[in-house]
Amino acid sequence: MGSTGTARDTASQEFMDDPHCDPDRLERTYRQFRTVNRLVSGWQRIYRHWIRPHLDPHRPTTLLDIGFGGGDISRAITGWAARDRLALRTTAIDPDERALRHVRGVPDGGVAFEQASSADLVARGDRYDLVISNHLLHHLDPAALDALLADSRTLARRLVVHNDLSRGRAGYGLYAAATLPFARRSFIHQDGLLSIRRSYRRCELREAVPPGWQVRSMFPQRLLLIHEGEDR
């Protein structure tokens, strides 16, 4: 499928999800996540509006990043908190050993990286004040999405923020043009376009999640899936 079409593409697999994909292209893709996320993911706004109000300069707040990928989001949020002189302890998990190998090759930025799933953390009884993810929802089938949301609510004392793409033609076209020069050296072009085709629209995500979750739109073409806990 060459565009966003009218329905989600739930059948195609991203190249980097193939365990046998080219490791050099995969490594370059991990490195390019930082640039792409800085330009389009909006995490600095999310930090200011949703995360920073929960932080304290004296009492450490704990944050869990599920599916850290290149590790750049975890490091960025931890760095912003340090800049604001707020105490934040960040744990980042990903079940893919290739992601862990990548983050071990660069400074951790004060983040504790671990190869694990959200279910692993639930099983051992871990709890965190805040739970986040980036570009994770569109990868999941309905059963896996339900499991992630249940795990997130169990793991988070105060707040869950899942940040993902919102499917749309304008964003698809802009992304296609901007990343075309990288198409042969990494998966950032092909997989990014597929991610957009796999992503939800706001009404679709609302229908896919259980009661208690808020679905909010954010520019440019973002969806925030939010759950606020009782302990605020």
Long-range contacts (C-beta under 8 A, 24 or more apart in sequence): 1-197, 3-169, 3-172, 3-197, 4-167, 4-168, 4-169, 4-172, 4-196, 4-197, 5-197, 8-167, 8-197, 8-198, 8-199, 8-200, 8-204, 9-194, 9-197, 9-198, 10-141, 10-198, 12-194, 12-197, 12-198, 14-139, 14-187, 14-190, 14-191, 14-194, 14-195, 15-187, 15-190, 15-191, 16-187, 16-191, 17-139, 21-187, 23-98, 25-185, 25-186, 25-187, 26-98, 26-186, 26-187, 27-102, 28-185, 28-186, 28-188, 29-70, 29-186, 29-187, 29-188, 29-191, 30-69, 30-70, 30-99, 30-102, 31-70, 32-182, 32-186, 32-188, 33-69, 33-70, 33-72, 33-188, 34-70, 34-72, 36-179, 36-188, 36-192, 37-70, 37-72, 37-73, 37-76, 37-134, 38-72, 38-76, 40-175, 40-220, 40-222, 41-73, 41-134, 41-135, 41-163, 41-222, 42-163, 42-218, 42-219, 42-220, 42-222, 43-73, 43-76, 43-77, 43-134, 43-163, 44-76, 44-80, 45-218, 46-132, 46-161, 46-163, 46-218, 46-224, 47-76, 47-77, 47-80, 47-81, 50-159, 50-161, 50-226, 51-77, 51-81, 51-130, 51-132, 51-159, 51-161, 52-80, 52-81, 52-84, 52-86, 54-129, 54-130, 54-158, 54-159, 54-232, 55-81, 55-84, 55-86, 55-87, 55-88, 56-86, 56-87, 57-85, 57-86, 57-87, 58-87, 59-87, 60-87, 60-88, 60-89, 61-86, 61-87, 61-88, 61-89, 61-129, 61-130, 62-88, 62-89, 62-90, 62-91, 62-127, 62-128, 62-129, 62-130, 63-88, 63-89, 63-90, 63-91, 63-128, 63-129, 63-130, 63-131, 63-132, 64-90, 64-91, 64-92, 64-93, 64-121, 64-126, 64-128, 64-130, 64-131, 64-132, 64-155, 64-156, 65-90, 65-91, 65-92, 65-93, 65-111, 65-132, 65-133, 65-134, 66-93, 66-118, 66-131, 66-132, 66-133, 66-136, 66-148, 66-151, 66-152, 67-93, 67-94, 67-95, 67-133, 67-134, 67-135, 67-136, 67-139, 68-92, 68-93, 68-94, 68-99, 68-103, 68-113, 69-94, 69-99, 69-134, 69-135, 70-99, 70-102, 70-103, 71-99, 71-102, 71-103, 71-106, 71-108, 71-109, 71-111, 71-113, 73-132, 73-134, 74-109, 74-111, 74-113, 75-108, 75-109, 75-110, 75-111, 77-132, 78-109, 78-110, 78-111, 79-109, 79-110, 82-110, 91-128, 93-117, 93-118, 93-120, 93-121, 118-147, 118-148, 118-151, 118-152, 118-155, 119-147, 119-151, 121-151, 121-155, 122-151, 122-154, 122-155, 126-155, 127-155, 127-156, 127-157, 128-155, 128-156, 128-157, 129-156, 129-157, 129-158, 129-159, 130-156, 130-158, 130-159, 130-160, 130-161, 131-155, 131-156, 131-159, 131-160, 131-161, 132-160, 132-161, 132-162, 132-163, 133-161, 133-162, 133-163, 134-163, 134-164, 135-163, 135-164, 135-165, 135-195, 136-162, 136-164, 137-162, 137-164, 137-199, 137-200, 137-205, 137-223, 137-225, 138-164, 138-165, 138-195, 138-198, 138-199, 138-200, 139-198, 142-208, 145-208, 145-209, 146-210, 149-209, 149-210, 149-213, 149-225, 149-227, 152-227, 153-212, 153-227, 153-229, 156-227, 156-229, 157-229, 157-231, 158-228, 158-229, 158-231, 158-232, 159-226, 159-227, 159-228, 159-229, 159-232, 160-225, 160-226, 160-227, 160-229, 161-224, 161-225, 161-226, 162-224, 162-225, 162-226, 163-218, 163-222, 163-223, 163-224, 164-199, 164-200, 164-222, 164-223, 164-225, 165-195, 165-196, 165-199, 165-221, 165-222, 165-223, 166-199, 166-200, 166-201, 166-202, 166-217, 166-221, 166-222, 166-223, 167-196, 167-197, 167-199, 167-200, 167-201, 167-221, 168-196, 168-201, 168-221, 170-221, 171-196, 171-220, 171-221, 172-196, 172-197, 199-223
